[in-house]
Amino acid sequence: MYLTTLLFLQTVGVSWATLRSDFEGFMAENGVSSGRQELRLRYALYKERRGEVEQHNHNPARTWNMALNKFSLMTPAERGLYLGLSNETLSADLPGALRFESDVVLGNPAAVDNVKLGFVTRPKDQRSCGSCWSFAATAAFEGAYARATGVLKSFSEKELLDCTYGDRDGCQGGWYQDAWSYVGRHQRLALLRDAPYDYAKDRACNYDGGAVPDGIKNARYVNYYTVERTDAELERAVARAVVAVAMTVKPDFYQYGSGIYGGCPGHERVHHAVTMVGYTRDSWKVKNSWGRNWGEGGYVRFSRSRQNNCRLADYAKFPIVEFQERGEADAAEEDKERRRVPNHGCSWGDDYPCSDLNCNYGCKDGTCWSQCNALCGITGAVQRCENCKEWCWLAAKCSKHEDCAPHKYNSCSSSCTV
């Protein structure tokens, strides 16, 4: 494959000088720096992936486009850190789970988009933690909460990551129904602004007793539905809810850019949790958790020409939230336009007063917690200055270095060194 893609680049007229220049620009745009040895590895990966993208996009019969993105410089093992479903043997439904039975008499709309209906928050980014299950759980809960209360709010993946499993690290994988079980037992879930997503920081489950405010107002979690494993029942469910689903991930899926993704032949194991938010006659609309710079603004469309494409229908579930008047003030958060900061190292660097809906990891003291581009996590060299609103490379200046915790970093006045 490597030689094939390089020969293709030569065929389409890409010179080595142009390739190298484009690579350096791609590294700078994504805020990536590396030593000489690692640079060789990333350059080799970039050449191979660029060739794959060019070759795919030159096919006139394609239904979707590949793109260079944050995964283009990663090895297969590094890419695998962005998945996170536990083994299918651990996917059994919890006692008391309900079977979804739709009202077939009423039928379904020809097309549904829960994003346009106001039941879906903006795509977020799990980064190199196997926490996709918590993002799918949160997205489906947000949709159920919005339908029950009329209020769309962004809830905290971190609380689910910290508290769902008491015997292991949530980054090692999980299932969305387990997360809903936690919400049901405690009848609480923090808002993203009160518990921003930071998978590398303090994983203790300290949320009850007023430590972190509860974001659920005038509502209660009741149970969840399991959907029958057919495309027809999945469509009926998506017409009525935002649905958490599991999927098989093929190598080309990481490079998805736009269009209707052809999908996955065969019946391989599921690797990744995502959220089904809509459909048309030809495609499923799915919200991913790889940031808004991936795919179609964080979304992907799957072809419906193949039944149970990528096994999307096999583990479809959604939570039940019902309105319960308690006289509590509750309001949707204002959604503000974001701006792109070029050559920043963080995909979104919002420095204006924010809300949870225009921040990837929540709003803190009126400022978005910055989203570090996932490429920073390639070598594990990226560290977080405690209480800072910025991520930095080791030996790189932190934008809020005066806030770094002395017990964690040797130097807080100049560089973030462990």
BELBEL-V184349 format. One record per pair of residues at least 12 apart in sequence whose ideal C-beta (glycine too) atoms are under 6 Angstrom apart, sorted by sequence separation. I is the first residue (numbers start at 1). J is the second residue. If there is no record, write none. Layout:
i = (I;I)
j = (J;J)
This chain:
i = (274;275;287;288;338;388;53;142;353;381;385;164;250;274;286;354;53;164;388;248;285;387;138;195;164;194;283;284;350;398;138;160;163;194;372;385;386;23;248;338;369;370;395;121;283;334;349;135;190;248;249;282;333;335;336;367;386;23;49;134;137;247;249;260;333;348;119;191;246;333;346;347;392;190;247;346;134;188;189;346;347;46;119;134;189;246;247;45;171;131;42;159;244;245;385;121;243;383;118;155;156;242;156;159;158;184;154;183;238;258;131;137;156;158;256;261;263;131;136;157;263;130;133;162;238;260;261;262;270;9;12;129;130;133;137;163;5;8;130;133;162;260;263;180;235;256;6;134;2;5;84;263;264;5;8;81;84;177;263;84;159;84;293;155;248;247;248;247;245;176;149;246;129;149;148;245;243;244;243;231;241;234;231;234;94;230;91;229;229;86;94;85;86;84;86;227;226;224;225;224;176;223;222;143;221;222;140;219;140;219;220;219;218;218;136;218;218;217;218;217;119;98;100;112;97;98;99;100;108;112;108;114;97;109;108;93;102;140;139;100;136;136;180;132;133;177;132;139;135;120;132;85;115;114;126;193;114;123;192;197;113;124;196;112;125;196;112;111;123;193;192;193;148;196;148;149;79;123;144;148;145;144;140;141;140;151;152;151;71;85;85;83;85;66;83;67;66;65;65;65;64;63;64;63;64;154;154;69;122;125;121;124;125;127;128;78;73;70;70;70;31;28;31;30;32;30)
j = (286;287;299;300;350;400;66;155;366;394;398;178;264;288;300;368;68;179;403;264;301;403;155;212;182;212;301;302;368;416;157;179;182;213;391;404;405;43;268;358;389;390;415;142;304;355;370;157;212;270;271;304;355;357;358;389;408;46;72;157;160;270;272;283;356;371;143;215;270;357;370;371;416;215;272;371;160;214;215;372;373;73;146;161;216;273;274;73;199;161;73;190;275;276;416;154;276;416;152;189;190;277;192;195;195;221;192;221;276;296;170;176;195;197;295;300;302;171;176;197;303;171;174;203;279;301;302;303;311;51;54;171;172;175;179;205;48;51;173;176;205;303;306;224;279;300;51;179;48;51;130;309;310;52;55;128;131;224;310;132;207;133;347;215;310;310;311;312;312;244;218;315;199;219;219;316;316;317;318;307;318;313;313;316;177;313;175;313;314;173;181;173;174;173;175;316;317;317;318;319;273;320;320;242;321;322;242;321;244;323;324;324;324;325;244;326;328;328;330;330;242;223;225;238;224;225;226;227;235;239;236;242;226;239;239;226;236;275;275;237;273;275;319;272;273;317;273;287;289;277;289;246;277;277;289;356;278;287;356;361;278;289;361;278;291;362;279;280;292;362;362;363;321;369;322;323;254;298;319;323;321;321;318;319;319;330;332;332;254;270;271;271;273;255;272;257;257;257;258;259;259;259;260;260;261;356;357;294;357;360;357;360;371;374;377;378;375;373;374;375;345;343;373;373;375;375)
